[in-house]
Every structure is written in structure tokens, then in C-alpha cells.
Amino acid sequence: MEWGGQIKTWSPHSDCLYYWGGHMQFLLTLLVLFAVCFPVQNARAGSVLERVKARGVVRCSSLERPGLASKDGNGRWAGLNVDVCRAIAAAVLGSPEKIEYGDFETLKQVEAIRNQQDDVYFLTGLEINALEVADKITPGPTIFVESHSVMVPSVSPAQHVGDLSGKKICFMIASTVERSLKNYFDNLHKEFMPAPFSEDGEMNDSYNVENCDAVADETTTLAMTRLTPVKKGMTSRILPETLSAYPVIAATGTADAQWSAIVAWTVHTLISGERPETKWYDGGARAMPVYAPELGLDKNWQRRVISAVGNYSNMFERNLGKGSPLKLDRGFNANQAAGGLLLSPFLD
């Protein structure tokens, strides 16, 4: 994720300490601190938005995940995360095409988060902990609920995860999937035959030649795996039970509350924009009108966002749902009005 040079931010603390004199200079020092430090802090309030406008693009990053963020054959990023990034660009720059996207799988790319060089980060709790960036990001709204599931060959008699009692299940060793799988079977008071792997390629190969009765992984990964052609023509299906579920959030740096609010309101607009129109409640973009000129958002910004990328339902369907190769059901990612977990402010 080479963004073409580091963006340096000035920290007032070291400069302010420079003015700290001896005991006889105490009052003068306080005056200097207030005169020098506080204006700098206030000037930084809009620094990310100003930086984005000066650069002309919104920079977003995440790990690669099928349906959320992955490159197509032309090297172009696509997915739900990417569409959220495009929505933010439409809100503040007037065009959904003004984005740059990257993944943070190397140390240099992780440093971009720690130095708050990018504008939006799509992260899970595990990733925040593993990257040790909890003190560098402001956790924002949930944009997707990822989960762990189990997949079996289409011809398998198993209709539920519990039907795999005593069967051999492949999974990645020392992963959260392994923990979810064992916990699920413990709660059923049943046992399965573990088949741990250290490389996902080997695990999938073993499953494809039917050395495993089933394979456990992230649901989005399983949905992509079942698209891979198998020599014997084997097809697969994902069992309905969820082993565990966890949110992917839209996070921002800690230095700028204005930018965090812009990102959060954009995500909320996408989610609340899916609410249906009723006799008693407004739907679509009017479900939660946000007039926020002090955030740098003009009066037409929400209409522009929905026009550019659609509402959350539109984004889900083309990236993960029936209009995509993954063919995943909404499940947890349905709007709360439809029985799912996604809920954003609306005019109640």
C-alpha cells in the first residue's frame, strides 16, 4: 500500500514543552502554551477533511476478504468495504471514483495505521488486537457481520453442524475458527474428528479430494471456496448454523472527531437508507436526514451518496448476495427492520 510518500503530522507537545522555562517564567510560559498550543489543536480539527480535499482522494484499507475487499483480474478493488469507501468519497469529494484502496498485510502497511496516514480502516476486533492499534483508531459503525461456518459436499447427508458428530472436519490450526468449532461442539455435548492444517491451500485440497467430511472457515471464504472448480465435479453447500459472528467496523484515526463523524454518518446513511417507506415513517435517504454544514457536508450529500452506490441492500446484493458469485443470504447483515442486526439512527 504505497501511497507515494508519508504524510507528516505535527505534534504540538514537543514544541510546547520547548517554551517551558524556569520557575520565574511560569506565568509567561502558561500564556505561551495557551497562545501556541490551543490554536494548533483547533486548526487540526478539520485536518483529515482538508487533507482529503487537497489530495483529491479518500484512502481506505483493510485485509482482503471475498465480497468485502478483493482485486479483480484488472487489479481493481471491489467489495462492500470498497463501496463504503466510495460512498465517503461521494459525500466529501462529489465522486465515488475518487478513492485509493490498499491492504495492510505487511509491516509497512500496518505502520500506515499507526501513523494515521490513511483515512478509513475496515477492521475486526481480532485485527485491532493483533495489529496493536486500539490506541490509534476510533471504532466506528459496523458495516458487516462476518461469521464462522461449516461447509460440506452437496451430496453429504449432513443438514446441520450437529450431524457431523464423529466426522472429520478440516480447519486452520491455532485459528479463531478452531476455537469456534470446538466451542460449538462442546455446547452440543458432541465430538468431531479434528483435521488441522497450517496452510489453507492444503486444507482445501484435502477437502476437495474428500479426505475431510467438512471444512470450517469464515463464511465469506467458504462462499468463495465453493466456486473453485473441482476435478471430480464436487459441489458444496454451507450449513445453516453459525459457529460465531463478529463485526467488521469502519474505523478512523483518533486525532479528528470531525472526520470520524463524517464516516459514521455516511455508513448510517447507507444502512438507514434501506428502511422501507411506511404510512408512519419516512424511508430511504429521508429515514435519517443529516444536516451538518459544520462537518463540511452540503445539503445534498446524502442524496449524492445513495445515488452513487445505492443503499446497504444494494451494496450487499451486488458484492455478497444473489447478484454476486458468492450468493450469500443477508442473515445477520439484514436491516433490523427485517430481523437482522444492522441498525442505525432513523426518525423513530
C-alpha positions in Angstrom: 0.0 0.0 0.0 2.5 2.6 -1.2 0.7 5.9 -1.1 3.6 7.9 -2.6 5.3 9.3 0.5 4.5 9.7 4.1 2.0 12.3 5.4 3.7 14.0 8.4 1.5 15.4 11.2 2.8 17.9 13.6 2.5 17.1 17.3 2.3 20.2 19.4 3.6 18.5 22.6 7.3 18.7 21.9 7.1 22.3 20.6 5.0 23.4 23.6 7.5 21.9 26.0 10.2 24.0 24.4 8.6 27.0 26.0 8.7 25.7 29.5 11.2 27.9 31.3 12.3 28.2 34.9 10.2 28.9 37.9 10.4 32.7 37.4 8.9 32.3 33.9 5.9 30.3 34.9 3.2 32.8 34.1 4.8 33.7 30.8 5.0 30.0 30.0 1.3 29.5 30.6 0.5 32.4 28.3 2.7 31.0 25.6 1.2 27.5 26.0 -2.3 28.8 25.5 -1.4 31.1 22.6 0.7 28.5 20.7 -0.8 25.1 21.6 -4.5 25.6 21.6 -4.8 27.3 18.2 -2.8 24.4 16.7 -5.2 21.9 18.3 -8.2 23.8 16.9 -6.7 24.1 13.5 -6.2 20.3 13.4 -10.0 19.7 13.9 -10.6 19.6 10.2 -7.2 18.3 9.1 -8.3 15.0 7.7 -11.1 16.5 5.6 -8.7 19.2 4.4 -6.0 16.6 3.6 -8.6 14.5 1.7 -9.7 17.6 -0.3 -6.2 18.7 -1.1 -5.2 15.1 -2.1 -8.4 14.6 -4.1 -8.9 11.0 -3.0 -10.1 9.1 0.1 -7.7 6.4 1.2 -9.1 3.2 2.7 -7.5 -0.1 3.7 -8.4 -3.5 5.1 -7.4 -7.1 4.9 -8.6 -8.9 1.7 -11.9 -10.7 2.2 -14.1 -12.2 -0.5 -17.0 -9.9 -1.1 -15.6 -7.2 1.1 -12.4 -6.2 -0.5 -10.5 -8.1 -3.2 -8.9 -7.3 -6.6 -10.4 -8.3 -9.8 -8.5 -9.5 -12.9 -7.6 -5.9 -13.8 -6.2 -5.2 -10.3 -9.2 -3.0 -9.4 -10.5 -3.3 -5.9 -14.1 -4.2 -5.4 -16.4 -5.3 -2.5 -18.6 -4.0 0.3 -15.7 -2.2 2.1 -14.7 -0.6 -1.2 -18.3 0.6 -1.8 -18.4 2.2 1.6 -15.1 4.0 0.8 -16.7 5.1 -2.5 -19.7 6.4 -0.6 -17.5 8.5 1.7 -15.7 9.9 -1.4 -19.1 10.8 -2.9 -20.0 12.6 0.3 -16.9 14.8 0.6 -15.4 14.9 -2.9 -18.6 14.6 -5.0 -17.5 11.5 -6.8 -17.4 7.8 -5.8 -14.4 7.2 -8.0 -12.0 9.4 -6.0 -10.6 6.7 -3.8 -7.4 4.7 -3.3 -7.6 1.3 -1.6 -4.9 -0.9 -0.2 -4.5 -3.9 2.1 -2.4 -3.9 5.3 -0.7 -7.3 5.3 2.9 -6.0 5.6 4.6 -4.2 8.5 4.9 -1.0 6.3 1.2 -1.1 5.7 0.4 -1.6 9.4 2.6 1.5 10.1 0.2 3.5 8.0 -2.5 2.8 10.6 -0.2 3.5 13.5 0.8 6.8 11.9 -2.8 7.5 10.8 -1.8 8.0 7.2 -4.9 6.5 5.7 -8.4 7.9 6.2 -10.6 4.8 6.9 -9.7 1.3 8.1 -12.1 -1.7 8.0 -11.2 -3.9 10.9 -12.4 -6.7 13.2 -11.7 -6.8 16.9 -9.1 -9.6 16.4 -7.3 -7.5 13.8 -7.3 -4.4 16.1 -5.8 -6.5 18.8 -3.3 -8.4 16.6 -2.1 -5.1 15.0 -1.9 -3.4 18.4 -3.7 -0.3 17.1 -6.5 0.1 19.7 -5.0 3.4 20.8 -4.6 4.7 17.2 -8.2 4.2 15.9 -11.7 5.4 16.8 -14.0 2.4 16.4 -16.9 3.4 14.2 -20.1 1.7 13.0 -20.5 -1.9 11.9 -20.5 -2.3 8.1 -20.6 -6.1 8.0 -21.1 -9.1 10.4 -18.6 -11.8 9.5 -19.1 -15.3 10.8 -17.6 -18.8 11.0 -19.4 -21.6 9.3 -19.0 -25.2 8.1 -19.2 -26.4 4.5 -20.0 -29.9 3.3 -20.2 -31.6 -0.1 -23.7 -31.2 -1.6 -24.1 -35.0 -1.5 -23.4 -35.1 2.2 -26.3 -36.4 4.4 -25.4 -33.7 7.0 -28.1 -30.9 7.1 -26.8 -29.3 10.3 -23.4 -28.9 12.0 -24.5 -31.3 14.8 -25.0 -34.0 12.1 -21.2 -34.1 11.8 -20.6 -35.7 15.2 -17.8 -38.1 14.8 -16.9 -36.8 11.4 -13.6 -35.4 10.2 -13.6 -31.6 9.9 -10.8 -29.6 8.3 -9.8 -26.2 9.8 -6.7 -23.9 10.1 -4.7 -24.8 13.2 -4.4 -22.2 16.1 -7.1 -20.0 14.4 -10.3 -18.5 15.8 -12.2 -20.9 13.6 -10.7 -23.8 15.5 -11.8 -22.3 18.8 -15.3 -21.6 17.4 -15.7 -25.1 16.1 -14.6 -26.8 19.4 -16.8 -24.5 21.4 -19.8 -25.2 19.2 -19.4 -29.0 19.6 -18.7 -28.6 23.3 -22.1 -26.8 23.7 -23.8 -29.7 21.8 -22.0 -32.2 24.1 -20.8 -33.9 20.9 -17.4 -34.6 19.4 -15.9 -34.4 15.9 -12.6 -35.7 14.4 -10.3 -32.7 14.1 -8.2 -32.3 11.0 -5.9 -29.2 11.5 -3.9 -27.6 8.7 -1.2 -24.9 8.7 -1.9 -23.8 5.1 -5.3 -23.1 3.6 -4.3 -24.4 0.2 -3.5 -27.8 1.7 -6.7 -27.7 3.7 -8.9 -27.0 0.6 -7.1 -29.7 -1.4 -7.7 -32.2 1.3 -11.4 -31.3 1.4 -11.7 -31.4 -2.4 -10.4 -35.0 -2.5 -12.8 -35.9 0.3 -10.2 -36.6 3.0 -12.4 -34.4 5.2 -16.1 -34.7 5.6 -16.4 -30.9 6.1 -14.4 -27.7 6.3 -14.7 -24.8 8.7 -13.7 -21.2 7.9 -15.0 -17.7 7.6 -18.3 -17.7 5.8 -17.2 -15.4 3.0 -14.1 -17.5 2.5 -16.2 -20.7 2.2 -18.5 -19.0 -0.3 -15.5 -18.2 -2.5 -14.0 -21.7 -2.0 -17.2 -23.4 -3.2 -16.8 -21.6 -6.5 -13.4 -23.2 -7.2 -13.8 -26.0 -9.8 -13.0 -29.5 -8.5 -11.8 -32.3 -10.8 -14.5 -34.7 -9.7 -17.2 -32.1 -10.2 -18.0 -31.9 -6.5 -20.2 -29.1 -5.4 -20.6 -27.8 -1.8 -23.1 -26.1 0.4 -22.7 -24.1 3.6 -24.6 -25.5 6.6 -27.2 -23.0 8.1 -25.7 -22.8 11.7 -23.2 -20.0 12.6 -20.3 -21.1 14.8 -19.6 -17.5 15.8 -20.1 -14.0 14.5 -18.2 -10.7 14.8 -18.4 -7.2 13.3 -16.2 -5.5 10.7 -16.2 -1.8 11.6 -15.3 1.4 9.8 -12.5 2.9 12.0 -10.8 6.2 11.7 -7.8 7.8 13.4 -8.1 9.3 16.9 -6.9 12.8 16.0 -10.0 14.1 14.2 -13.6 13.8 15.6 -14.9 15.7 12.6 -13.7 13.1 10.1 -14.9 10.3 12.4 -18.4 11.8 12.4 -18.4 12.2 8.6 -17.5 8.5 8.2 -20.1 7.4 10.8 -22.9 9.4 9.3 -22.1 8.1 5.8 -22.4 4.5 7.0 -25.5 5.3 8.9 -27.0 6.9 5.8 -26.4 3.7 3.8 -28.0 1.5 6.5 -30.9 3.7 7.4 -31.4 4.4 3.7 -32.6 0.8 3.3 -35.6 1.3 5.7 -38.9 1.0 3.8 -41.3 3.9 3.5 -44.4 3.4 5.5 -47.6 5.3 6.4 -45.9 6.5 9.6 -42.2 6.6 8.8 -40.0 8.0 6.1 -37.8 5.6 4.2 -34.8 5.7 2.0 -32.5 8.7 2.3 -35.2 10.6 4.3 -35.2 7.9 7.1 -32.4 9.9 8.8 -31.7 13.3 7.3 -28.4 14.7 8.4 -27.9 18.4 8.1 -24.3 19.0 9.1 -22.7 22.1 7.4 -20.2 22.4 10.2 -18.9 18.9 9.2 -18.3 20.2 5.7 -21.3 18.3 4.3 -23.6 20.2 1.9 -27.3 19.8 1.9 -27.4 17.3 -0.9 -24.7 15.0 0.4 -26.9 12.1 1.4 -28.8 12.1 -1.9 -25.5 12.0 -3.7 -24.2 9.0 -1.6 -27.3 6.9 -2.3 -27.2 7.9 -6.0 -23.6 6.9 -6.2 -23.6 3.4 -4.5 -27.2 2.7 -3.5 -28.3 1.8 0.0 -26.8 -1.0 2.1 -29.1 -3.6 0.5 -27.9 -2.7 -3.0 -24.3 -2.9 -2.0 -24.7 -6.3 -0.2 -26.6 -7.9 -3.1 -24.0 -7.0 -5.8 -21.0 -7.8 -3.6 -22.1 -10.8 -1.5 -25.7 -11.6 -2.2 -27.7 -13.1 -5.0 -26.4 -10.7 -7.6 -22.8 -11.8 -6.8 -20.9 -15.0 -7.4 -20.9 -15.7 -3.6 -24.7 -16.0 -3.4 -24.8 -15.4 0.4 -28.1 -14.7 2.3 -28.3 -11.5 4.3 -28.5 -13.3 7.6 -27.1 -11.1 10.4 -26.5 -8.4 7.8 -30.2 -7.8 7.2 -31.6 -4.5 8.4 -33.1 -4.6 11.9 -36.4 -3.8 10.3 -36.1 -7.1 8.5 -34.9 -9.1 11.5 -31.2 -8.6 11.1 -28.5 -7.0 13.3 -27.8 -3.8 11.3 -29.4 -0.8 13.0 -28.6 2.9 12.5 -30.3 6.0 13.7 -33.6 6.8 12.0 -36.5 9.1 12.7 -38.3 7.0 15.2 
